[in-house]
Amino acid sequence: MIKFPANFMWGAATSAPQSEGYALSYGKSASTWDQWYQMAPEKFKKDQGPDSACDTYRLYSEDVANMTKIGMNSFRTSIAWTRLIPDGKHVNQVAVDYYRDYFSQLKAAGITPIINLFHFDMPWWLMEKGGWETRESVDAFAFYAKTAFELFGDLVDRWTTFNEPIVHIECGYLTGYHYPDIVDFKKAVQVGYHTLMAHTAAVAEFKKVKPDGQIGIILNITPAYAKSDAPADQVAKEKADLLLAKSFLDPTVLGKIPDALVELLAENDLLPVIEAADQQLIAANCVDFVGVNYYQPLRVQAPENPQVPAVTTDDLYLPYIWPERKINPYRGWEIYPEALYDVAMMMKDQYRNIPWYVSENGMGVADEERFMDDHGQIQDDYRIEFMTEHLEQLHRAIQDGSSCFGYHTWTFNDCWSWLNGYQNRYGFYRVDLDDNAKRTMKKSGEWFRQLSQNNGF
Ligand code: BGP
């Protein structure tokens, strides 16, 4: 029997833009996603835009009841910046009422809310001024954060600032899956830096408004694995670790941007514009906890003829496909639970054993209706196996001293996922878009209830 520590958090995560729907209703203004969808709907799988999110705005009470049914004791979602402060200045009371009722219902059901502030949903009014490219974004985010802490701080004790900052940086400015869909390494680094400073400013506000609360950040983390022991592959691994993991872990947990990262950026003419007081602010505003999103490992090899200065990350490290890998055939991602052990031990050994939790882990499946039985239930044994294997590794790391306090899956209801629309299903509940967003529990929901009731398996 595998038992997890007392008070372990069992739950799931989603985000406002992926679950709420009503993207331009009830006073909400457009985010980059809402605007991009208006401009280029063909980019979105099956033309499914943010309005196809799974209707939580209307169905949140039912969702809270469904969370209870599968034994969740905690849940992460986000606030939509564009719903709460549509013009960046004035609070939308309709949004305040909605979020207050939602968070109150969670608490009344014994489900601890973890509330995140930014899940890739940049307000369009700010994007028009440059989004995270401008320093103005730092102050705008700090104002939003302070407002949210003041409005909901009595209901929510645990907060996070950003979900996967590396993703909006990479996808927006290097690989083209998020707006503004450009390739510009220098801008990517500046966007990353302003994101870090926006996070820092939000933590500073939090310490003033809610000194008794807990503030963290959600990072997609895996230690990079090099193709070989050859020095060039090892250097590629170090560069990937610096850019993708240490860039946010070091300043947010240890209070300092690593010197080696500064050197790497300088060598490639990528240093961002900074302000004199920034380092002091970073040092004074470390997080209380970290959320780690983990899906698949990062495997890298040395690039063959890299350009200097680097034009894209391909000049620093290249993806490597491990021939022996086990793959999720329904999403194409490698399955490697051992990386969760490695990341857990990295948190222990390199990040002062800070309290952390798995804030996303899950298995995406395309065309999941093929696994529906005669009673209309999805028989997702593959997902149960995936999670069990990851939990075994997590448990091993906790036995070895890593301070992990919870496991949240991605996700609770099947939800809308950016350009991928509804292609990859992850939920414990199937959402039927043709039947008024009807929720039906999958087999994994029943499994999760047992898991949480037994605090193990
Ligand atoms: C994570 C994001 C989520 C969600 C998930 C699944 O990185 O935090 O927002 O999108 O990935 O992604 P996909 O639907 O592309 O498989």
Boltz pocket constraint, residues with backbone or C-beta under 6 A from the ligand:
constraints:
  - pocket:
      binder: B
      contacts: [[A, 15], [A, 18], [A, 163], [A, 164], [A, 167], [A, 220], [A, 293], [A, 360], [A, 364], [A, 410], [A, 416], [A, 417], [A, 418], [A, 420], [A, 421], [A, 424]]
      max_distance: 6.0
